[in-house]
Each structure stands twice: as C-alpha cells, then as structure tokens.
Amino acid sequence: MKERNSEAETPYAWLRLTVSLALSTIGGVGMWSVVVALPAVQAEFGVARGDASLPYTLTMIGFGLAFSFIPMSIAALAGVEHHEAGLASGLINTSQQIGGALGVAIAATVAFTHTKTLIAAGHDPLSAQTSGFSLGFWVLAAISAVSVLAAATLVRGRELEQVEAAVQAT
C-alpha cells in the first residue's frame, strides 16, 4: 500500500481547511445582502424590483462562488503530490460538474412532477409552482444534509488513524 503524504494530515493542513470553510461560509452569507441592499439599489436607480434583482443577484453569486470554490479547491489540493496534482484537480472539477448537473436534474424533476400533480388535482397553477419549487429545494436540502453526515463520518477516518499510528511509531 502506498504511503500517504504526512503533510496533508498536519495541524497546519487542518487549519487551512478550517479557514477555507470559514471563507466559504462568509461567501454564502454574502447572498443575504440581496435582501438588505436590493431596496437601496431599486431606489437609487429608480427601477422595478425585477429589473434590479437579476443583475444584483448574479453579481452576488459571482462573489459567493469566488469565495467558496477557490478556497475549497486550495484545501482539496493541499498535500497532493506534484505528479498527481492534475489528476486531483480533474477529479475535483468533474465532481463539481456532475454534482451540479445531478442537483439541477433532481430539483427540476421533483419540482415539475409535484407541480404537475398539484395542477392535475385542481390547484391554482401559481400556487402549484411555488409548492413544487419549495419541495425541490427541500429535497436538495435533505441531500445536502445526508452528504455532510456522510463526509463527517466516512471520509478518511480509517486512513487518518493509520497515518497517525505510523507517525507515532517513527
């Protein structure tokens, strides 16, 4: 079995991961500024809420993505050997693309199926759409919660114990 790079398991590496996750959280919280700043943007430019919300929201998403994907990529690639960096980067990007595609597909399928079912049952189309999208987002939230639990319990737990034992033995 190939020996792991011990630099990936140092306290400094865990500190970098913690800082990266904190920055990702801050980037996500920046989206809440839409609620606070959007009325001021509307008043400043004299436009309707719909006209002001799309460009502002897309700008905030851009900042949020920059403050989340870059630190996550840095944390994921920390400690990867130089000759494996391309492979690791490709795996990260592939995982992000497939995860995004599956997330959109699952949310859209749940939302549109639920909407169609409610409309067939005689509900108002706008209420049915709202309920459908709400259910789609709840399903994504549940998938995210299960993913966090899986990552917390399954990822590298045994490998970390083996590396710690090997380091203490030397």
C-alpha positions in Angstrom: 0.0 0.0 0.0 1.3 3.4 -0.9 2.3 5.6 2.0 0.3 8.9 2.3 1.9 12.3 2.3 2.0 13.2 6.0 1.9 16.9 5.2 -1.8 16.5 4.3 -2.6 15.5 7.9 -0.7 18.1 9.9 -2.4 20.6 12.2 -1.5 23.3 9.7 -3.4 21.5 7.0 -6.4 21.3 9.2 -6.1 25.0 10.0 -6.0 25.7 6.2 -9.2 23.6 5.8 -10.9 25.4 8.6 -10.1 28.8 7.2 -11.2 27.7 3.7 -14.5 26.5 5.1 -15.0 29.7 7.0 -14.3 31.8 3.9 -16.8 29.6 2.0 -19.4 30.3 4.7 -18.8 34.0 4.5 -19.2 33.9 0.7 -22.6 32.1 1.2 -23.7 34.6 3.8 -23.0 37.4 1.3 -26.1 36.3 -0.6 -28.2 37.5 2.3 -27.1 41.0 1.4 -29.5 40.8 -1.5 -32.4 41.2 0.9 -30.7 44.1 2.7 -29.2 46.1 -0.2 -31.8 45.5 -3.0 -34.3 48.1 -1.9 -31.5 50.7 -1.9 -30.4 49.6 -5.4 -34.1 50.0 -6.5 -34.4 53.4 -5.0 -31.0 54.6 -6.4 -31.7 53.6 -10.0 -35.5 54.1 -10.0 -36.2 50.6 -11.4 -38.7 47.9 -10.5 -37.7 45.1 -8.2 -37.4 42.5 -11.0 -35.2 44.8 -13.1 -32.8 45.4 -10.1 -32.8 41.9 -8.7 -31.3 39.9 -11.6 -28.1 41.8 -12.2 -27.5 42.4 -8.4 -28.2 38.7 -7.6 -25.9 37.5 -10.3 -23.1 39.8 -9.1 -23.5 38.4 -5.5 -23.5 34.9 -6.8 -20.2 35.7 -8.6 -18.7 36.9 -5.4 -20.0 33.9 -3.5 -18.7 31.4 -6.0 -15.2 33.1 -5.9 -15.1 33.0 -2.2 -16.2 29.4 -2.0 -14.8 27.4 -4.9 -11.3 28.8 -4.8 -10.7 28.1 -1.1 -12.3 24.6 -1.4 -10.0 23.8 -4.4 -7.0 25.0 -2.5 -7.9 22.9 0.6 -8.6 19.8 -1.6 -5.3 20.1 -3.4 -3.2 20.8 -0.3 -0.8 17.9 0.3 -1.3 16.3 -3.1 2.0 15.2 -4.6 3.1 17.3 -7.6 2.8 14.5 -10.1 -0.8 13.8 -9.0 -2.0 17.4 -9.0 -3.5 17.3 -12.5 -5.4 14.1 -11.6 -6.7 15.6 -8.3 -7.7 18.8 -10.0 -9.6 16.9 -12.7 -11.4 14.8 -10.1 -12.5 18.0 -8.2 -13.7 19.7 -11.4 -15.5 16.5 -12.6 -17.2 16.1 -9.2 -18.3 19.7 -9.2 -19.8 19.4 -12.8 -21.5 16.1 -12.2 -22.8 17.2 -8.8 -24.2 20.4 -10.3 -25.8 18.6 -13.2 -27.4 15.9 -10.9 -28.5 18.6 -8.4 -30.3 20.6 -11.1 -31.8 17.4 -12.7 -33.1 16.2 -9.3 -34.5 19.6 -8.3 -36.2 20.1 -11.6 -37.7 16.6 -11.7 -39.1 16.9 -8.2 -40.4 20.4 -8.7 -42.0 19.8 -12.1 -43.5 16.5 -11.1 -45.0 17.9 -7.9 -46.3 21.0 -9.8 -47.9 18.8 -12.5 -49.5 16.6 -9.8 -51.0 19.6 -8.0 -52.3 21.2 -11.2 -54.0 17.9 -12.1 -55.6 17.8 -8.7 -57.1 21.2 -9.4 -54.8 23.6 -7.5 -54.0 27.1 -8.7 -51.0 26.9 -11.2 -49.0 29.7 -9.4 -49.5 28.0 -6.0 -48.7 24.6 -7.5 -45.4 26.1 -9.0 -44.5 27.6 -5.6 -45.2 24.3 -3.9 -43.2 22.4 -6.5 -40.1 24.5 -6.3 -40.4 24.5 -2.5 -40.4 20.7 -2.4 -37.5 20.6 -4.9 -35.4 22.8 -2.6 -36.3 20.8 0.5 -35.1 17.6 -1.4 -31.8 19.4 -2.2 -31.5 20.4 1.5 -32.0 16.8 2.6 -29.4 15.6 0.1 -27.0 18.2 1.4 -27.6 17.1 5.0 -27.0 13.5 4.1 -23.8 14.4 2.2 -22.5 16.4 5.2 -23.2 13.5 7.5 -21.5 11.0 5.1 -18.5 13.3 4.7 -18.2 13.7 8.5 -18.3 10.0 9.2 -16.8 8.2 6.2 -14.1 10.4 4.7 -10.6 9.3 5.6 -11.4 8.3 9.1 -9.5 4.9 9.0 -6.7 6.4 6.8 -6.2 9.2 9.3 -5.9 6.7 12.2 -3.3 4.6 10.2 -1.3 7.7 9.3 -1.3 8.9 13.0 -0.2 5.4 14.1 2.6 5.4 11.5 3.8 8.9 12.6 3.8 8.0 16.2 5.7 4.7 15.5 8.6 6.6 13.8 
